[in-house]
Amino acid sequence: MSDITRDDVAHLARLARLAVTDEELDTFSRQIDAIVDTVSAVGDIPDDVPPTAQVVPQTNVLRADATEPSLPRDVALAGAPAAEEGRFRVPRILGEEL
Amino acid sequence: MSDMISLDAAELARRIHAREVSSVEVTRAHLQRIEAVDGPSDGSAGPDGVHAFLHVDADGALAAAEAADRAIAEGGPVSPLAGVPVALKDNLTTTDMPTTCASRILDGWRPPYDATVVARLRAAGLVPLGKTNLDEFAMGSSTENSAFGPTRNPWDLTRVPGGSGGGSSASVAAGEAPLALGSDTGGSIRQPGAVTGTVGVKPTYGTVSRYGLVAFSSSLDQIGPCARSVLDAALLHEVVGGHDRCDQTSVNAPLPPVVEAALAGARGDLAGVRVGVVGELSGEGYQPGVLAAFTDAVRTLGELGAEVVEVSCPSFSYALPAYYLIAPSEASSNLARFDAMRYGLRVGDDGERSTDEVMSLTREAGFGAEVKRRIMIGTHALSAGSYDALYGKAQKARTLIVRDFTAAFETCDVLVSPTTPTTAFAIGERVDDPLAMYLADLCTIPANLAGNAALSVPCGTSPDDGLPVGLQVMAPALADDRAYRVAAAYETARSSTPDAAPRIPELRALETTR
């Protein structure tokens, strides 16, 4: 097996900002271990094969550096969970000690 | 049942434009059909409702239909599908309807802009009926991962309609809409098309704008049409396709002439067309009834004059593993935008908790199990210790799959396979086994990884269970017209056979399943 442990999944959940429950850790670690085991089949591919990241042969698609209309502020804020004084209101970002 | 709900979009458009019937009447007939068969939008009707729709906008639809009728009455030029209703997968942004991606995290969200495809539909006078159900953020193969309950297959209401776009395909299959838009990342238009007996097209990557499609896996996602005929799909394809400066991956090239190809194909001549049967997309794991219907379809292509050959694409064995690394990796990055700050759900903001804590609690409460699994798999595949062995190798697999297609298209004009290894499975059958669920995409994934065009066209029913089977036709990038031509020829031949399946099945729960 791929050796994905319960602790590994807890670490991944922290990185991905998912406050998973203990019960989920049991289920997810079993499932993710099985899935990673299956997808690891790509390991057989020789290292000298070049990678393909995307299939459209385009690079550096640019537009003119000109001012264009953008979303009005009230429209951008209309779907916000909380807004104040024309801005997104967010929970505290810095620790208490700072 | 009004006969209007069983007509093709092309015929509806002809009648509307000839003023034999109004767009308002056609729209009303479809709204009534939705009312009669769909059940409540929370899915609480269970097997008594198809539950294809998460939101129906009757007032908006009737207003759009009136506008189309006025434009036609004024006698000016109108687009070929003006006045025809259409359903929209609920991961396409709409300013006048909620866009939820079937996720709690976006429950009730109203986007500030229309997706390019939605804007083009509106400009062409089509009539949006509502938003259709999907697996949450388009991650799944059965529509069971919707936070708002599963959609049911119109051929057997105890079975899944495929996924992720089960709502769009089921709405078309059930006569609730003549046309729908879906998005196909690993098969989410074609596989539901196959199991609901409808046509589903994944155009060449980059030829239909993704602007306003809520991103799942940006290098694979592609919007495309769902319909009951190949010509209808082509007509919708030409309305929404073409270059868009709002999408940086949009291909700045003329759209292949898909309507012309569908019309040419319908004349039934495939002389000189070289059709390759992909040996790797067959055999073990495929239902005998699916293979029987597929073999019949290939024989029909030969009878239409096509030259049928066997081709080998040995690297397709890497497609499923590569897909389930690349798609989750891109998803883990794309879904980081659901941070509880700018839109959507926010949980646990009590004035004490930090942004980080609120973010984690919100994402835990707002995402379903499959989305969490994929985010964590992607996070793992992209982490420093695993990147080379997992994500890096998956990108190399992609190169090998592109090479297999290139080699096959040197000797063939199109490639064919079953669209999916099995017919529709029972609701609940695979929900606890993600790997079993992933196998539903076995045949459709290669075209996403390589970016070329592919579609699914109904090829009768399986002798095992009487449920629909799909024929997949794959074409090179920017040669979508070839797939349309072959599919239209096949469709015409098939529809004249005595055992041609009904266009709209009788909606019921079969007793053969649980």
Chai-1 contact restraints between the chains, C-beta under 6 A:
chainA,res_idxA,chainB,res_idxB,connection_type,confidence,min_distance_angstrom,max_distance_angstrom,comment,restraint_id
A,L12,B,M376,contact,1.0,0.0,6.0,A-B,restraint_1
A,L12,B,T379,contact,1.0,0.0,6.0,A-B,restraint_2
A,L12,B,H380,contact,1.0,0.0,6.0,A-B,restraint_3
A,L15,B,T379,contact,1.0,0.0,6.0,A-B,restraint_4
A,A16,B,I375,contact,1.0,0.0,6.0,A-B,restraint_5
A,A16,B,M376,contact,1.0,0.0,6.0,A-B,restraint_6
A,A16,B,T379,contact,1.0,0.0,6.0,A-B,restraint_7
A,R17,B,M359,contact,1.0,0.0,6.0,A-B,restraint_8
A,R17,B,S360,contact,1.0,0.0,6.0,A-B,restraint_9
A,R17,B,R363,contact,1.0,0.0,6.0,A-B,restraint_10
A,L18,B,R363,contact,1.0,0.0,6.0,A-B,restraint_11
A,L18,B,E364,contact,1.0,0.0,6.0,A-B,restraint_12
A,L18,B,K372,contact,1.0,0.0,6.0,A-B,restraint_13
A,A19,B,S360,contact,1.0,0.0,6.0,A-B,restraint_14
A,A19,B,L361,contact,1.0,0.0,6.0,A-B,restraint_15
A,A19,B,E364,contact,1.0,0.0,6.0,A-B,restraint_16
A,Q31,B,P434,contact,1.0,0.0,6.0,A-B,restraint_17
A,I32,B,I377,contact,1.0,0.0,6.0,A-B,restraint_18
A,V39,B,P321,contact,1.0,0.0,6.0,A-B,restraint_19
A,V39,B,Y324,contact,1.0,0.0,6.0,A-B,restraint_20
A,V39,B,L325,contact,1.0,0.0,6.0,A-B,restraint_21
A,A41,B,P321,contact,1.0,0.0,6.0,A-B,restraint_22
A,V42,B,Y318,contact,1.0,0.0,6.0,A-B,restraint_23
A,V42,B,P321,contact,1.0,0.0,6.0,A-B,restraint_24
A,V42,B,A322,contact,1.0,0.0,6.0,A-B,restraint_25
A,V42,B,K393,contact,1.0,0.0,6.0,A-B,restraint_26
A,V42,B,A394,contact,1.0,0.0,6.0,A-B,restraint_27
A,V42,B,A397,contact,1.0,0.0,6.0,A-B,restraint_28
A,G43,B,A389,contact,1.0,0.0,6.0,A-B,restraint_29
A,G43,B,K393,contact,1.0,0.0,6.0,A-B,restraint_30
A,I45,B,K393,contact,1.0,0.0,6.0,A-B,restraint_31
A,I45,B,K396,contact,1.0,0.0,6.0,A-B,restraint_32
A,I45,B,A397,contact,1.0,0.0,6.0,A-B,restraint_33
A,V49,B,K396,contact,1.0,0.0,6.0,A-B,restraint_34
A,V49,B,T399,contact,1.0,0.0,6.0,A-B,restraint_35
A,P50,B,T399,contact,1.0,0.0,6.0,A-B,restraint_36
A,P51,B,Q395,contact,1.0,0.0,6.0,A-B,restraint_37
A,P51,B,K396,contact,1.0,0.0,6.0,A-B,restraint_38
A,T52,B,Q395,contact,1.0,0.0,6.0,A-B,restraint_39
A,T52,B,R398,contact,1.0,0.0,6.0,A-B,restraint_40
A,T52,B,T399,contact,1.0,0.0,6.0,A-B,restraint_41
A,A53,B,Q395,contact,1.0,0.0,6.0,A-B,restraint_42
A,Q54,B,S219,contact,1.0,0.0,6.0,A-B,restraint_43
A,V55,B,Y205,contact,1.0,0.0,6.0,A-B,restraint_44
A,V55,B,G451,contact,1.0,0.0,6.0,A-B,restraint_45
A,V56,B,G206,contact,1.0,0.0,6.0,A-B,restraint_46
A,V56,B,T249,contact,1.0,0.0,6.0,A-B,restraint_47
A,V61,B,Q248,contact,1.0,0.0,6.0,A-B,restraint_48
A,L71,B,P112,contact,1.0,0.0,6.0,A-B,restraint_49
A,V75,B,P112,contact,1.0,0.0,6.0,A-B,restraint_50
A,G79,B,W109,contact,1.0,0.0,6.0,A-B,restraint_51
A,G79,B,Y343,contact,1.0,0.0,6.0,A-B,restraint_52
A,A80,B,R342,contact,1.0,0.0,6.0,A-B,restraint_53
A,P81,B,R346,contact,1.0,0.0,6.0,A-B,restraint_54
A,F88,B,M341,contact,1.0,0.0,6.0,A-B,restraint_55
A,F88,B,R342,contact,1.0,0.0,6.0,A-B,restraint_56
A,V90,B,M341,contact,1.0,0.0,6.0,A-B,restraint_57
A,V90,B,T355,contact,1.0,0.0,6.0,A-B,restraint_58
A,P91,B,D349,contact,1.0,0.0,6.0,A-B,restraint_59
A,P91,B,R353,contact,1.0,0.0,6.0,A-B,restraint_60
A,P91,B,S354,contact,1.0,0.0,6.0,A-B,restraint_61
A,P91,B,T355,contact,1.0,0.0,6.0,A-B,restraint_62
A,P91,B,V358,contact,1.0,0.0,6.0,A-B,restraint_63
A,R92,B,S354,contact,1.0,0.0,6.0,A-B,restraint_64
A,I93,B,T355,contact,1.0,0.0,6.0,A-B,restraint_65
